[in-house]
Amino acid sequence: MNAWAAYMRKEARENWLAHAIILTGIFLSTWQFAHNRSLWMDEASLSLNILSRGFAGLLLPLGGNQVAPILYLQLTKALSLLTPGLEYGLRALPLLAFWASLVLFYRTLRLLFKEDLAVIFVLSLFAFNPTMLYFSSEVKQYMTDVFVAVLFLYLSVRSYTKPGTRLLWLAGAGVVAVWLSHIAPLVLTGAGACLFLQTRREDEAWPRKTVLVGLSWLAGFSVYYGLFIHGHPTREFMVSFWRNEEVFLPANPFSWEFLIFVKQKAGLLGNLVFSRSFAVILGFWGLTAAGVFALLKQRKIALLFLLILPVLAHLVLSSLELYPFGRRFVLYQVPLLITACGYGASWLLLFVRKVRWFRFLQKGAFLIPLLMTLPLWGDFPRESQEIKRSIEFINVHAGKGHQLFLTSGSLSAYRYYSRTGLADPSGFARVIEVPWAWTNERAFEELMTSIEGPCWVLFSHDKREFEEYLLEQASKAGLAPVKTFRTTGSGAYLFML
C-alpha cells in the first residue's frame, strides 16, 4: 500500500502538467456540455427518433434520413431516460466518450514517447481541440468514433503479461466496436495489420492467432451488416446527398478533381487538428511527414500501419462511394494523425537536445497548452444554430391569430422543441411546414399566396440561403419585417401579409 502511494506521488509530481491538461480538458468539455446549446437539424432529427421509439424500435431504420450505430442508439436511449425532456441525457454519451478518450490517449502517449515535451504537445492538441470539444456535446456518434480509434491505439501498443490476453482484448473489443461505431472496420484495418506484424515478430504461432482474431471481427461485422446495413432504405438518398457535397474521392488519381480533393481534405484535417491558418496547417503536415519518416527509420512499421491505414482505407471507401470523407466523419483520425505528428516533434527534439537553451524549453513546457488554447479564446463555448432563442422570442411576441412558417432547416428542431414543451404550435392560427424538396422560389411563393395576416418565419440551418432570398424578394414586393430577431445560425421575422 505504501509502495502504491509512493508511486502515485511520484507520478503526480513528474506529470503534473499532463494531469492539469486532462483536468482542464474535462472542465472545458463539461462547460460546453452545460452550455446546452440548441440542437441543430440533424441532432434534432436523431433525437426525435430516440425519444419517440422504444429500445426495440431503434433496431429498425430511422426516420428523417438518419443513420446511427445500434449500440450507440441503445446507450443514448438509456441515458436519455435519466433526464426526460432535457438534452443532457442525449448528450451524455459523447461527453463520457471524450473523457474516456482523453485519459486513454494520455496513457497511450506515455507508452509511445520518452520525451515529456512530446507527450505535452500531442496531449494538448487533443484536449484543447475546438472541434473535439464541440462534438463532445453533439447528439451524434462521432465522439464514440474517436473513442474507438483511441481504444484500439491503446490496446495495440500496451504491454500484456500473457500473449493471449492481447488477442482476447482485441477480439472482444473489435466485436463490440462494430456495433458502436461505423468507422470501426477502418480502425480494425490498422489494428489488424499492427497485430499481424507484432505476432509475427513475437510468436511462432502467429498465423493462426491473427486469423482467429480477424475471423471474430469479421463474424461480428457480418452479423451487424446483415441485420442493419444491407438493403438499408436510406442508402440511395445518402449517396446522392453526399455526392453533391463532394466528399467522395474521385477515382482517377491523375485528374485535377483528384488533386483538388486531396488538397481540400488535407486542409480540412489540418483545420480539425488546430487552426485555419495555412502556415500552421503546413507546419502540422510537415511534422506529420517527419513523424512517418521517423517511424520508418526506427522500424516501427506496425505502429505506422496502425496510424495510417485507417486514413488510407477511408479514402478507398470514399472513392467507392461507401463512406464520405467529410468533416465530422474524419474526426476519429485526429488522435491518429497527431500521434504521427508527435513522432515528428520528438524526432526534431533529438537535434536540439544538446543545445544550451533546450532546458529552458523543458521548463517552459507549460506554455505549450496555453498556446493550444488560443483558438478557444473569444469563441467558447461554441454554438451552432440557436433556434431555442428564436422560439423564445416568438413565444414572447406572438399574438392571437398569428401564423407560423417553418423553413425546411428549422422543421426538425421545431418539432423536437415542441415535444419538450419549449414550442407550442397549437398557439398559432396556422402552421406551414416547408419540405426539403421545395426551392427558395417555391417556398416564397407559398408564403406570399397562401397566407394572409401576421405570419412568423422561423429560420435555422438554412438561415443564410433562404433568409437572404426572402428579404430580397419581400423588399421587392414592398414588404418589410415588423419584428426581427437574429442569433447564431437562426432567426425569426414577423411579416404582415
Order of alpha helices (4+ residues) and beta strands (2+ residues): alpha-alpha-alpha-alpha-alpha-alpha-alpha-alpha-alpha-alpha-alpha-alpha-alpha-alpha-alpha-alpha-alpha-alpha-alpha-beta-alpha-beta-alpha-beta-alpha-beta-beta
